[in-house]
Amino acid sequence: MGDVLDEAYGIVECKECPWYKSCVMPMRFTAEDIRRQLASSTPEADIPQQADLGIQNLISSMATAAQNSLLEGCPVFIGRLRSDSELAQRVKKMMQNWGQEKE
């Protein structure tokens, strides 16, 4: 009986989540967002608005790399992945075999 209740709770928890049916999305931020974060975390190392080209290129590269590798995720989905390693492995395998099933 506990399994049925746990499953029902999981469904309700998911449907009440503000992320419903959008469990994972790429993070979106710009080089300016990174510049502001750096300035707020280390005020003594204030990066001037007219920073040299090398620093601007570095910050832009960091923003692009982060957008390609970081995801925002629903806390319910993240919790399920952390608590069930088998689920995480199935999702990983599904993504690795993406598109091969139809061939």
N, C-alpha and C positions, 0 to 999 in steps of 0.2 A: 504494500500500500504506500510505503514511503517513496518508492520510485515514481509512482504515478503522481504523487503530490509534488515531488521535486521537479518532474517534467512540466507539470502544469504551472508551477511557480516560475520556471524558466521561460515559458511562453509568455506569461503575463508580464514578467519583468522586461522581456524584450519589446513587447508591444507598447509598454508605457515609456520606454526609453526615447528621449528626443532624437536619437540617432536612428530610429526605426527604419530598416531597409537601407541604411546608408552606413553600415558598420565601420567601414574603413575608407578614408579619403586621403589623397596626398596633401601634405602640408603646403600651404601657400604663404610665402613671404618674399620680400624683396631685399635687395642689397641695403636699402634705406632702413628696413626693419633690423637687419643685423648691425648696421652702424649705430642705431639708437640703443640696441641692447648692449653693445660694447661700451658706449658712452655712459649708460646707466650703471653698468656693473663696475666700471673703473673710471670714476669721474676725473681722477688725476691724469689719466692717459687720454684726455679728450681728443678725439679725432676731428680736426678742423673740417669745415664744410668743403673747403677747397684742398682736400688732401691730395697728395701726389698720385699720379696715374697708377703706379704699382700697387698702392694700397687699395685704390678703387677697383682695380682688376682682381685683386685677391678677394675682396669682399663680394664682388659679383660672382666669382667662381665658387665661393663658399655657399652663396644662396642657391646657385644652380645645383651644386652637388647635394646639398641638403634636401632640396625639393625632389631629387631623383631617388633618395634613399630613406626619407622619413615619412611616416604615415601618422595621421591622427586617427585614433580608434575609439569606438564606443567602449565605455568602461565595462559593460556587460560582456562584450565579445572578447576584450582583452583578458578579463577575469576567467572566462571559459578556456581560452587558449593556455593561460598560465596553470590552470588547475587540471587540465586534461592533456597530457603530452601526446596521447594517441590522436586526439583531435588536431593538434598542431601538426603532427606528422602527416595526417591525411590531407590537410589543407596544403601543406608544402608539396606533397606528392602530386596533388591535383594541379597545382600551379606549374610544377616542373613538366608535367605531361600535357599542358594546355595545347589544344589543337591537334594532338596526335590521335585522340579517340575517334575522330571523324574520318581519318584517312583509311 
